[in-house]
Amino acid sequence: MNAIRLLLVDDDPLVRAGLSFMMGGADDIEIVGEAADGSEVEALVDRTRPDVVLMDIRMPVVDGLTATERLRGREDAPQIVVLTTFHADDQVLRALRAGAAGFVLKDTPPVEILAAVRRVAAGDPVLSPAVTRQLMEHAAGAAPGGRRTGARDRIGALNDREREVAVAVGRGSSNADIAAELYMSVATVKTHVSRILAKLGLNNRVQIALLTYDAGLLEGDDGH
């Protein structure tokens, strides 16, 4: 199995050194580069081809949010895990909307940061939709009318079965739970999730959860 190629982005050299020491000791992770600012990220990604970017949000020239948006707009975008000192932060929410696969706090135990990188490299989000929803409720409140209307229009592109799966993803259900609830195989659930992502132009399950939240399809709201 090939090692996970990891790029570290943080403006604090001590944080970078600590992360490099911690992550570099893992047999399945290779640190391919470090950046001190978001302005350096795209060129480094071109040169090093990382699988995962561990991205600080607050940096002086180009912040991690802008860098995340730029990277996730690329066809060959690496997965991104946002580093933050705050649990509920509107900038974290914006990074998730831009396509980051999740976030970890800077004081997270090293073993959990390693686990987060491995999960993202395997295509899984770092945080559950339930945590995402708590973040949304704390940082953003209910979706403004314009965003809710837009989200419902986008959900309208899904057929009934896909919509059911999307809402289940938004509630935080695993593929196995969705399969049991909707009487289908796990493989079929995965196919539906892949189709939802493709139809809606989304990157991951976190973004599905965000969209169902924006559309008012969670917390007992059927969206009608």
N, C-alpha and C positions, 0 to 999 in steps of 0.2 A: 504494500500500500504506500502510495506517495505521501510525503509529508505535506501538511497544510502550510501553504505559503502565506505568511502574515506580515502586513505592513503596519507599523506603529506610528501614530500621528498625535503628538502632544507638544505644546510649547514649553513645557517644563522639563529640562534635561534630567532632573532627578526622577521624575515620574517615568520618563522613557527608559532610563537606566534600570529602574526597578522592574518595569514590565519586561524589558529585554532579558534580565537575569532570570525572572520568574518563568517566562514563556520559553526562553531558549533552552531550558533544562529538559523540556519534554521531548521524547523521542519522535513524536509524530508532528511536531511543529517546527518550521524553519522560518526564522525572522529574515525577511528578504530586504528590508529597508526601514529607515526611520525618517520622519519629517517633523519639523518644528512649527509648521504653519500650513493651513489649507492651500495656500498658493503653490506649494511644492508638490501637492498630492498627485495631480493628473500626470505630470511628467514622470514621477516615480512609479506610478501604476503602469505607464507605458513601458518603462524600463524593466520593472521587476515582476510584473504579471502576478500580483498576489491573489489568493483565493478569498482572503478576508482582510478587511481594514479595521483596525481598532482606532476609533476616531474621537478625539477630544472635541467638545462642542465649542468651548470658549478659547479662541486664539486671536492674536492681535490684528493680523492683516486680513486674511480670509478665514472666517470661522468654520467650524466643522459642519454646521448646517448647510452653508453655501457649497462647501466641498462635497458633501453628501449628495446634494441635488445635482451637481455637475457630474459626479461619478455615476449616479443611478440613471442619468439620461443617456448613458453610453450603451451600445449593444453588448459589449463584453464586460459589463459592470461587475466588479467584485462584490461580495457580500460585505455589509458594513454593520459593525457593532459600535454604538455610540457610548463614549465614556462621559460620565457626568458626576457632579458632586451633589446633585439634587434629585430626589425621587420623583417629585411632581413638578415638571418644568415645561412651560409652553414650547421651549426650544426643542426639548426631547420629543414632544408630540409632533412638531413640525418635521423633525428628522424622520420619524416613523412614517409620516405622510409622504415624505420624499422617497421612501423605500428602504430605510434602514431596517435590518431584521430584528432589532431590539436594542436594549441599552443595559449597561451595567454601571453600578456606582463605583467610584474610584476606591472606596474603602471595602469593596467586596473581597472576601477571602480569595487568595490566589487560585485555589482549586476550582472555585466557581467561575472565575474568569476563563480559565482553561476549558472548563466544560462548555461555557458559552461559545467560545471560538469553535470548538469541535461540533457543537450542535448546528451552528450557522453554516459551517463548511459542509455539513451533511444535508443542508437544505431545510432545516427546521428553525422556526423563530426562537429567539432567546427567551421571550416572555410570553406568558399565556394571554389570550384575548381578554380574560377577566382582569388581569393586571393592566392591560392596555386601556380597558374601559374605565378603571379607577383613575388612571392618569388623565384620560380625556375629561372625565367628570370634574376632576380637581382643577386641571389647567385651563380647560376651555368652556366648561359648562355645556348646555345644550347647543346643538348645531344651529347657527343662524338660518333664517328662512331660506336665503338663497342657496346655501350649501345643502340644506335638507332637500330642497326641490331638485337640485342637480344630482344629488345622491340617489334619490328615488327614480329619476330619469335613467340613470345608469343601471340601477338594479332592474329596471324594466326590460333590459336587453336579455335577461336570464329567463329560461323557461321555469315552470313551476318547481320542478325537481331541483334544479340548480339553485333556485331561490331558497328552498328549504335547507339545502346543504350550506349555503352562505350564511343563513341565520344561525344554524347550528355551530358553524365555525366561529361566528361572532359571539356566541354564548360561551365559547371556550371548550367545546366538546372535542374529544380526540376522534381520529378516524374510526377507531373501533366503536366508540360510543355512538357516533353518527350512523354507522352501519347497523347497529342494533336498533336504534331509534327509528330509522327509516326503512328497515327490512331490505338491506342490500349488502353486498360483500364489501370488504375493506378496499379491494381493488377497484370496485365501482365508485366508491367514495373518492378515492384518489383521482380517478378519471374525471369526476365531476369538479373537484377542486382545481385540477389543471385547466379544465374548460372555463371555469369561472375566472381564473387568473388571466387566461388568454382573451376572453371576451371583453373583460373590463380593463385590460391593459395594466394589471397589477403585478407586483413583484412577489408577494408572499401572503401568508395567512393573516399577519398583523394588519395589512392593508384591507383585506376582506372584512376583518372585524371593525376597522375604522369606518368603512363605507356603510356597513349595516347599522352601525351606531348613528352615523350622520343621517341615514335614511329613516331613523326612528323605528327600526325593526326589532330592537331589543327591549328588555324591561317591560314586556307585555304589550308593546305598541306594534300592531300588525302592519303599520305603514299605510293603512287606507284612510 
